[in-house]
Amino acid sequence: MSDVLWAIAVAAMLATAASRVSGVRLGLRRAIAAGGAGVVTFGLVGAALDTESMGLASVALMAISGLLAAMATAAGAELLARPGPLGSHTPRASVLALRARVARLRRYAEVTAIVARNGLPTRRHEDRTARQLGPALVNTLQQAGGVFVKLGQLLSTRPDLVSADVAAHLRRLQQDVTRIPYTEVEKVIVEDLGASPAELFTEFNHEPVAAASIAQVHQATLVDGRLVAVKVQRPGIAEQLRRDLDILARLAVRLERSGAAWARDMRLVDTVRGLTGAVSEELDFGIEARNGEELRDAIAHHPRIRVPVVYRGLSSRRVLVTDWVDGRSVGTLTTEDLPADEGRQLATDVLRCMLDQLLVIGTFHADPHPGNVVLTSDGAVALLDFGSVGRLNRHQTAALLSMFIAVDRQDPAGLRDALDEVTIASAPVDGVLLERGLGQVLAQPLEAGGVDAAMFVAVMAIMRDFRLAVDPVVAGALRALVTLDGTLRSLAEGFDVVEASRHHARELLVTAQTAPSDVPDHLRSVLPLLAQIPRHMDRLARQLEQGELTVGTRMFPTEDDRRFARGLITEFNLTVIGTAAAVAGMLLLTGPADGTSLSQHLGIGSLFVGLVFILRVVIRGIRHSD
C-alpha cells in the first residue's frame, strides 16, 4: 500500500513540475496521464541503474527522466487537442481532432499533387502566358473541387485580377452537385429545429426543387396554407469547406512566397481571405436571414422589386424558411414569355434599384445573376439567395459615386483620384500613365452619364496592368454591376444599359454634387488644417534644398506587432539555448570520465535544461499552430 501511495505522490509531483516548467495548465485527465508517464519512466530508469551504487546522482537522473517524460506527454496531449481551454477535451475528442488533422494533411498532399500534375507554375521564372495559364488553372481547380471551384468562379468575375483570357477559361468551371437524400434533410431539420418536417409543415416535398454546393431547397406548406421554400444545409459541408479553405489559405501563402507571378498578380492570399469571409457567411443561414431583412428595407421604395419574407421561428443556422416565390428565373425567359416593352420597363426598374443600393444605401445584392432574379406570376421581380449581400460604408459609397461622377464628366484625373481611395498598389504607380490609360477608356464612344459594364471591365483591366487591387467590398459592388448587365439583357434582349441608366444616374449625381446642410461645419473643422499647408510645404522645400529631408519608418507600429516580434525572438532564443545546452550535455556525457563524475553530472544537468527549453518551444508552437 505504501508503494502505491509513494507512486501517487511522485506522479503528482512530476505532473505539477511538468506543468510549471512547460508553462502548460494541465486538466485532471492530462495531469494523470503526464504523472503516470513520469512514474513509469522514473521506475524504468531506476531499474536500469545499478541499485547497489544508487546515489544522489542516480536519483536525480531518475527524476529528470520522469520529468521529461511528463513534459513530453503534456506536449502530446496539446498536439491531440484542438485550440481551446487546456484540459477541456475528452480522449474521444482528442482522437477525432487527430483524425481531422491527418485528413487535412492528406487533403493538402492531394491538392499539392493536383497542382503539380497540371503543371501550374509554383515558383519564380516558371510562369506561363495567360493562354497557357488558363487551362492549367481550370483543370487544377476543377479536379480539386469544392471550395476551389468557388475560388475560380470568384476570380472569373474579377477583371482587375485576371486577364480576359484567364477569366474566359474560369467561367467554364462547373460544380457537380449530387442531391442529398430526404433522410439526411430530415435529420438536419430535427437537430436544428427540434421537430420533424411532418410536425412543422402540413406538406413537405421530399424531392428538392434546387440543389447547390452548400444547400438544397424543398417546397413545403405551412399550417395556414402558405407555400414556403425550405433551404437545408448539407450535413458536414461546413467542416469540409473550412478544411479546404484552410488548405487553400496555406497554399496561397506558399505560392506567393515562392514567387509565382500569377499568384501574386491575382492577390491570391487576399482573394482567399475574402472568399473565406464570404463562405463563412453563406454557411450561417442566420446571417442570410438578417441579410434578407436588410435588403427588404433597402428596396422598400421599389414596389416592383421584392425580397422573400424570412420566417425566423422556423429558421436556424442550417435551415432557412422563406416565402415561396412563384415564378421563373429570368435566365429561362424567351421573348414569348415577356413582351418587349414590359421587359424593358422591368429591366429599368431593376437597374434603378441596383443603382440606389450601390450609390445611396450601401447595402446591395452582391450576386444578381439571372438565376437569382425571378419574374413572379404577378409581374414583379424577386431577388433570391441573399446569402451574398455587400455593405459599403460611407467612405466606400462616396468613392464609388466619385467614380460615376468622373465617368459622367469623362474626367480621367477624377477617376484616378477615386480609384486611389479604394485600391492598393503592389508596386509604384506612374500616375501620368495611369491617367492616360483611363482617359483612353473614357474616350470610347459611350453616352455621357451612363453606366456600362464593358467600360468598368476595361477600367479594371487597366488597374490589373498597373497592379492595383480594388478594396474587396468595392470590387464586389463593381462585380455585381457587371453581373447585372447580363441579367438585364435576359429581361430585355438588346437592353441599352447606358441609355436606361442615364436619367437615374444623373439624378443621383446631381444629388451627390449638391452641398449638404452640414458643409459649413465640415469647412470650419478643415480650415485649420488648410492654414497649415503652406507652412508645411515651405519647411519641406527648405529641408529638401539643404539635403536634410529624411523619412522614418517603424517596423512594428502597433503593440500587437511588437508582441508578435517579441514572441518570435523569445522562441528563437529558447531554441538556440536549448539546442546548445542539449549538445553540450551529450558531449559531456559521451566524453572521457574525469574520475570525479563531474562531467557526467554537468552533462545530465545541461541535457536536462536543453530538453526543457526545446519542449517549451515545441509546446508553444503546437498551441499557436492553428
Secondary structure by P-SEA (a helix, b strand, c coil): caaaaaaaaaaaaaaaaaaaaacccccaaaaaaaaaaaaaaaaaaaaacccccccaaaaaaaaaaaaaaaaaaaaaaaaaccccccccccaaaaaaaaaaaaaaaaaaaaaaaaaaaacccccccccccaaaaaaaaaaaaaaacaaaaaaaaaaaaccccccaaaaaaaaabbbbbbbbcaaaaaaaaaaaccccccccccccccccccccccbbbbbbccccbbbbbbbbcccaaaaaaaaaaaaaaaaaaaaaaaccaaaaaaaaaaaaaaaaaaaaaaacaaaaaaaaaaaaaaacccccbbbbbbccccccccbbbccccccccccccccccccaaaaaaaaaaaaaaaaaacccccccccccccccccccccbbbbbccccbbbbbcaaaaaaaaaaaaaaaaccaaaaaaaaaaccccccccaaaaaaaaaaaaaacccccccccaaaaaaaaaaaaaacccccaaaaaaaaaaaaaaaaaaaacccccccccaaaaaaaaaaaaaccccaaaaaaaaaaaaaaaaaaaaaaaaaaaaaccbbbbbbccccaaaaaaaaaaaaaaaaaaaaaaaaaaaaaaaaccccccaaaaaaaaaaaaaaaaaaaaaaaaaaaacc
